[in-house]
Amino acid sequence: QVPLVESGGGLVQAGGSLRLSCIASETIFRITTMGWYRQAPGKQRELVAGIGRGGSLTYADSVKGRFTFSRDNAKNAVYLQMNSLKPEDTAVYYCNAVDWVGQRKDYWGQGTQVTVSS
């Protein structure tokens, strides 16, 4: 079973909105913290929003006030609502889950492309 399955990417004009979804297997959802990363061409993968080991929710400075992370325990899902999108938000977005028990183990989704046109 694929641990993380993403959906919701696409092409949108600047100022538009998209909502990304990530469905996790029940086991993964229960034992991990989850978040969203992105990777633009030629750049390193960076954290966009997510819940850390201590339970705090963190946003990248570049998305604060525009993106909203949410979690639905009943659906084993996390979401990223992206509003007021900018061309610099263009990237492949990855769902991430971290198992902190013992040695850290990361799970990654397949990635979903978000393209924002100017």
VOBA-1610 file (N, C-alpha, C; in pm, whole numbers, padded with zeros to 5 digits, always signed):
BEGIN
Gln+00085-00118+00000Gln+00000+00000+00000Gln+00089+00123+00000Val+00058+00216-00092Val+00133+00340-00099Val+00103+00421+00026Pro+00206+00464+00097Pro+00180+00530+00226Pro+00114+00666+00215Leu+00148+00742+00111Leu+00095+00877+00098Leu+00051+00900-00047Val-00069+00949-00066Val-00119+00976-00200Val-00169+01119-00205Glu-00110+01195-00297Glu-00143+01337-00307Glu-00233+01363-00427Ser-00304+01475-00418Ser-00384+01521-00531Ser-00409+01671-00515Gly-00453+01733-00624Gly-00496+01871-00614Gly-00408+01974-00682Gly-00296+01932-00737Gly-00211+02029-00806Gly-00272+02071-00938Gly-00206+02165-01005Gly-00255+02210-01134Gly-00198+02343-01174Leu-00259+02400-01276Leu-00217+02530-01328Leu-00319+02635-01286Val-00271+02745-01233Val-00360+02851-01187Val-00294+02985-01214Gln-00375+03087-01234Gln-00321+03221-01252Gln-00282+03282-01119Ala-00191+03375-01123Ala-00151+03445-01001Ala-00274+03505-00934Gly-00279+03491-00803Gly-00393+03537-00726Gly-00498+03431-00703Gly-00485+03320-00771Gly-00581+03211-00758Gly-00553+03122-00639Ser-00633+03016-00632Ser-00624+02924-00518Ser-00621+02779-00565Leu-00558+02697-00485Leu-00559+02552-00504Leu-00562+02488-00366Arg-00614+02367-00364Arg-00614+02290-00240Arg-00551+02155-00267Leu-00445+02127-00195Leu-00378+01999-00205Leu-00429+01905-00097Ser-00441+01778-00134Ser-00484+01676-00039Ser-00380+01566-00033Cys-00369+01508+00084Cys-00278+01395+00102Cys-00349+01293+00191Ile-00369+01176+00135Ile-00432+01068+00210Ile-00324+00970+00254Ala-00320+00940+00381Ala-00220+00848+00435Ala-00284+00715+00472Ser-00203+00612+00470Ser-00251+00486+00525Ser-00277+00507+00673Glu-00364+00426+00729Glu-00402+00446+00869Glu-00280+00435+00960Thr-00192+00343+00932Thr-00075+00323+01016Thr+00016+00446+01013Ile+00039+00494+00894Ile+00125+00611+00880Ile+00063+00731+00949Phe-00066+00752+00927Phe-00133+00868+00983Phe-00128+00866+01135Arg-00136+00747+01191Arg-00145+00736+01337Arg-00010+00760+01406Ile+00100+00723+01342Ile+00228+00724+01412Ile+00319+00838+01372Thr+00275+00922+01280Thr+00367+01023+01230Thr+00312+01164+01248Thr+00404+01260+01234Thr+00365+01399+01211Thr+00372+01424+01062Met+00293+01517+01013Met+00282+01534+00869Met+00298+01679+00827Gly+00338+01696+00704Gly+00356+01830+00652Gly+00367+01831+00502Trp+00388+01950+00448Trp+00403+01971+00305Trp+00537+02037+00277Tyr+00606+01985+00177Tyr+00729+02044+00127Tyr+00709+02079-00020Arg+00800+02159-00071Arg+00797+02187-00214Arg+00939+02198-00267Gln+00952+02173-00396Gln+01082+02184-00462Gln+01064+02246-00598Ala+01122+02364-00614Ala+01120+02432-00742Ala+01243+02392-00823Pro+01238+02405-00954Pro+01354+02366-01037Pro+01481+02437-00993Gly+01586+02360-00974Gly+01715+02416-00936Gly+01727+02457-00791Lys+01625+02428-00711Lys+01629+02466-00570Lys+01614+02343-00481Gln+01652+02363-00355Gln+01638+02255-00260Gln+01492+02241-00215Arg+01459+02121-00172Arg+01326+02099-00117Arg+01314+02177+00014Glu+01201+02244+00032Glu+01183+02325+00152Glu+01049+02295+00218Leu+01046+02315+00349Leu+00922+02297+00423Leu+00827+02412+00392Val+00704+02379+00361Val+00601+02481+00338Val+00518+02498+00464Ala+00468+02388+00516Ala+00386+02391+00637Ala+00381+02251+00694Gly+00379+02243+00825Gly+00370+02111+00883Gly+00375+02114+01033Ile+00348+02000+01090Ile+00347+01984+01235Ile+00477+01915+01275Gly+00548+01978+01367Gly+00675+01925+01411Gly+00658+01819+01519Arg+00770+01770+01564Arg+00769+01663+01663Arg+00700+01704+01793Gly+00713+01831+01828Gly+00651+01880+01950Gly+00505+01916+01934Gly+00453+01902+01813Gly+00312+01929+01790Gly+00282+02068+01741Ser+00383+02150+01724Ser+00358+02287+01679Ser+00349+02292+01527Leu+00263+02380+01479Leu+00244+02399+01336Leu+00335+02512+01288Thr+00407+02485+01184Thr+00504+02581+01130Thr+00473+02610+00985Tyr+00488+02736+00947Tyr+00475+02778+00809Tyr+00604+02846+00764Ala+00637+02826+00638Ala+00747+02904+00580Ala+00704+03051+00577Asp+00799+03139+00600Asp+00767+03282+00601Asp+00701+03326+00470Ser+00741+03267+00362Ser+00693+03309+00231Ser+00545+03275+00207Val+00488+03188+00290Val+00349+03149+00269Val+00257+03189+00382Lys+00312+03246+00487Lys+00229+03285+00601Lys+00121+03383+00557Gly+00000+03358+00605Gly-00112+03443+00569Gly-00179+03405+00439Arg-00117+03317+00363Arg-00175+03276+00233Arg-00211+03128+00230Phe-00130+03047+00296Phe-00151+02901+00296Phe-00202+02858+00432Thr-00286+02754+00431Thr-00339+02699+00555Thr-00328+02547+00555Phe-00263+02496+00656Phe-00249+02352+00675Phe-00364+02303+00763Ser-00422+02189+00726Ser-00526+02132+00811Ser-00518+01980+00807Arg-00584+01921+00904Arg-00575+01776+00921Arg-00715+01723+00953Asp-00752+01613+00890Asp-00880+01547+00915Asp-00851+01406+00964Asn-00861+01385+01093Asn-00827+01255+01150Asn-00921+01145+01101Ala-01044+01180+01076Ala-01141+01079+01034Ala-01109+01024+00895Lys-01040+01104+00815Lys-01009+01063+00678Lys-00861+01030+00658Asn-00784+01032+00766Asn-00639+01009+00754Asn-00579+01103+00650Ala-00619+01227+00655Ala-00582+01321+00550Ala-00528+01451+00607Val-00439+01511+00529Val-00396+01648+00555Val-00415+01728+00428Tyr-00432+01857+00445Tyr-00461+01943+00332Tyr-00372+02066+00337Leu-00356+02126+00222Leu-00288+02255+00214Leu-00373+02345+00126Gln-00440+02440+00189Gln-00517+02539+00116Gln-00424+02654+00079Met-00412+02679-00049Met-00319+02781-00099Met-00398+02892-00167Asn-00393+03009-00107Asn-00462+03125-00161Asn-00362+03231-00205Ser-00408+03325-00283Ser-00324+03435-00331Ser-00193+03383-00387Leu-00203+03283-00471Leu-00084+03218-00525Leu-00002+03314-00610Lys+00129+03294-00603Lys+00225+03376-00677Lys+00307+03287-00770Pro+00362+03344-00876Pro+00447+03262-00965Pro+00561+03192-00890Glu+00612+03255-00786Glu+00721+03193-00711Glu+00676+03075-00626Asp+00546+03050-00620Asp+00496+02929-00554Asp+00502+02808-00646Thr+00537+02828-00771Thr+00547+02718-00865Thr+00652+02617-00820Ala+00612+02493-00808Ala+00701+02387-00759Ala+00626+02255-00761Val+00701+02149-00736Val+00639+02021-00706Val+00620+02015-00555Tyr+00498+01987-00515Tyr+00465+01983-00373Tyr+00457+01836-00327Tyr+00520+01811-00214Tyr+00528+01676-00161Tyr+00466+01668-00022Cys+00386+01569-00004Cys+00336+01537+00130Cys+00445+01457+00203Asn+00463+01486+00329Asn+00567+01420+00408Asn+00508+01372+00540Ala+00553+01255+00582Ala+00518+01204+00713Ala+00645+01156+00781Val+00659+01188+00907Val+00780+01152+00980Val+00744+01062+01097Asp+00808+00946+01100Asp+00796+00854+01213Asp+00913+00882+01305Trp+00885+00932+01425Trp+00988+00972+01519Trp+01028+00861+01615Val+00964+00748+01609Val+00995+00638+01700Val+01128+00576+01659Gly+01223+00575+01751Gly+01354+00525+01717Gly+01424+00619+01621Gln+01490+00564+01521Gln+01554+00648+01421Gln+01448+00711+01331Arg+01466+00840+01304Arg+01369+00912+01221Arg+01353+00843+01086Lys+01227+00828+01045Lys+01199+00772+00915Lys+01099+00862+00844Asp+01133+00903+00722Asp+01049+00991+00643Asp+00977+00911+00536Tyr+00851+00945+00518Tyr+00771+00892+00408Tyr+00735+01010+00317Trp+00734+00985+00185Trp+00706+01092+00090Trp+00598+01048-00009Gly+00516+01144-00045Gly+00423+01121-00153Gly+00494+01132-00287Gln+00420+01108-00393Gln+00478+01108-00526Gln+00501+01249-00580Gly+00443+01347-00517Gly+00458+01485-00562Gly+00346+01526-00655Thr+00306+01651-00644Thr+00204+01705-00734Thr+00251+01843-00780Gln+00240+01866-00910Gln+00291+01990-00968Gln+00191+02104-00948Val+00243+02215-00900Val+00166+02340-00891Val+00237+02443-00977Thr+00164+02496-01073Thr+00220+02598-01161Thr+00132+02722-01155Val+00195+02835-01123Val+00125+02962-01112Val+00174+03053-01222Ser+00083+03092-01310Ser+00121+03178-01421Ser+00100+03325-01383Ser+00184+03409-01440Ser+00174+03552-01408Ser+00076+03624-01501
//
